[in-house]
Amino acid sequence: GGCIVVGYLAPFNHTMFIMKYNKSGMHTSIRFLQKDFTEIIIYPNPSSSDKIFISGETQGRDFALYDMQGKCVLTSSNQSLSNGIDVSSLTNGMYFYEITDKNTGAIKSGKWLKE
């Protein structure tokens, strides 16, 4: 259990935050999206295929996919990101993704839908 909260720091501010809470409602972490990640997208989105891809630079970045309960269901490192990410084992539904830069700790996050 637990949840992930995603939002913006202030109106018209392009800095996004991601907060994670455990099942007791206690705050466990917070991350901020840095602007240099704005060129990265996950495609296709929504998707019914067995693979998804990440546009942009993938070197030095990690990928994680979370279900609606905040459980990490898939991870991938920079070696496999450029070849696509196998999502064939996942059930249909909404997921949250995080792309983390290993050097700066910066994060890009968003939603991805498997149909």
N, C-alpha and C positions, 0 to 999 in steps of 0.2 A: 503494500500500500504506500500511499503518499501522493504527492502531486507536484507538477511543474507549473510555475506561473511565469508568463512571458508578457512584457509590456515595454512602454517607453518611459524615460525618466521624466519628461515634461512635454506638454503640447508643442508640436512643431520641432521637437528635438529628435534627431535621427539616431540617438544612442539607445539601443535596446538592452534590457536586462532579462536574465533568466534566474529565477529563484527556485530552489528545490526544498520541499518539505517532506519529512518522514510521516509515517502513518499516525504518529502522535500529534502532528501539527507543528512540530519543532522545525525551525529553519535550519537547513543543513549546508547550503551553499548558495552563492550568488556569483554570476558571471556577467560581463558586459560585452556586447557586440561592438567591435571596432569597425570603423568605416571602410578599411581596406578589404573587407570581406564582401562588400556589396556586389561585386561582380560574379560571385559564386552562386550557382543555382543547382538544384537537384532536378533531373529530368529523366523520363517523363513524369509529370506530376499533374493529375493523378496517373496511376500506372496499373496496367493489368499484365505487364510483362514480367519475366523472371529476373531481370536485371534493371538497376537504375544507375545513372551516371552523374558525375559531378563536373560541371563546367569550370573552367579557370584552372589556376595553379593548384596542384594536389601534392606537390613535393613538400615534405615536412609537416603534413597535416594528418590528423586522425578523424575518423568518422564514427559516430555512435547513433543508434536508432533506439527510441524508447516507445513503449506502448502507452496507452492512455492512463495507466496506473503509475507511470514513471519508472517501470522496470526496463533495464537495458536489455534489448532483445537481439542486438547485432552490433558488432564493432568491426572496423576495418582500418588498416594502416595505409600510409602513402604508397606502399608497394603495389597494393591491389586497387587503389582508388581509380587509377587511370584506365584500368581494364573493365570497370563496371563493378557493381556490388550485387552479389547474388541475394535476391529477396524471395526466392521460390518457396522457402519454408515458412514464410510469414502468412498469417491469415489476413483476410480482407479487413480493412479498417483504417482509422486515422493513427498516425505515428508522429512523434516529434524527433527531429534530427539535430545533432550538434556536430559542427566541424571545428576542430581545435588546431591552432597553429602550435606545433611543439616548441618553437623558439620563443614566441611572445606570450603564449597562453591565451591569445585572443580567440574568441568564439563567434561563429555564425550559427544561428539556429533558425528553425522554421518547422512547418508542418508538411507532411507527405502522406498522400492517400493511396492505399492499395485497393484496387477494385477487383 
